[in-house]
């Protein structure tokens, strides 16, 4: 899916990660770990690891993996709703064309 970050307005590719094997660039966390995650309280063996802008970070099941120009950011469902909106390139082109047509019509008057 494509997402547009609200500030600054940049287009990201976004994928939801649920389990090992969902995304190639997410490595499994230590499968022998008996620890629980401090964020989601699920077993760490069910988590992944991603190389992000901030360094290596654990990926909780259900997190969104946002990527732009080879940079990875992690977002929770709430963070996604607060910082991003779905991006539909076709709709954006239609909006831009509509604005240009209105501007052109005003100039003709």
N, C-alpha and C positions, 0 to 999 in steps of 0.2 A: 504494500500500500504506500501511497505517497502522502506526506504530511507537510504542512506549512507551519513553521515556527512563527509564533505571533510576534516576538521581538528577539532578535532582528528577523525580518521576514525571509527565511531561507527554506528551500524545499529539501526534505529528508525522505529517505526510504525507511519505512518502519515495519518491523516484523515482531510478532508476539512470540516469546519463547516459553514453552511449557515443559519440555522434557528433552533429555539427551537425544541427539540426532535431528532435532528440529532445524537447527541452523549450523552450517559447517564451521563458522568462525567462533562458535561457543564451545569451549573445551569442558569436559566433565570435571567437577570438583572431586576431591579425594573420595573414592567410593568406599573406603574403609572408615571414614569419619563417622563418629557417633554424636558429634556436636549438633546443636540446634542453631538455626540462623537467628541473629539478634533482630533482624528486620521483620521476617515473616513467621518465625518460630517453627519452620518446617525443618526436617533433617537436612544437613548440609550435603549429604550424599545425593540428594535430589536436585542439587544446584549445579550451575555451570560457572565458568570463569570467562571473562571477556577482557581484552586489552582495550581500555578506554582512554580518553583524553587525560583523565586523572591517574592513570596507571592500571594495574590489574585489579579488577573488581569482581566479586561474586555476583552471579545472576540468579535471582529468585525465580521460581516457576511463576509465569504470568507477567513477567516484566516485558516491556517493549524495548527492542534494540533499535535505536535510531542511528542512521548512518548518513554522512554527507562527506564527500571528497575523502573517503578512507578513514574518517574520524568516527568513532563509535561513542554514543552516549546511551546511558540506561535510564529508563523512565518507568515509574509505577503507573498503574491505570489512572490514578488521580493526577499525577504529574503530567501525563499525556493530555488529559482534558484541560488542564490549566495553561499549558505552554504551547500546545499545538492545535491545529484544526486540519481536518481531512482536506487534501488538495486534489482537485479534479482539473487537469490541464485544459480539457475541452471547455469547461464552464468558465475558466479564467480567460480563455481566448474570446469567448462570446461576450463576457463582461467588457473586456478591453475594446472589442469592435463596436459594441453598443455605445460606449463612452465617446469613442472617436467619431461615430456617426452623429451623435448629439452635438459635439463640438463643431463639427463641419457644418451642420445645419444652422447653428447660431452665427457662424461667420458669414454664411450666405445671406442672412437677413439684413 
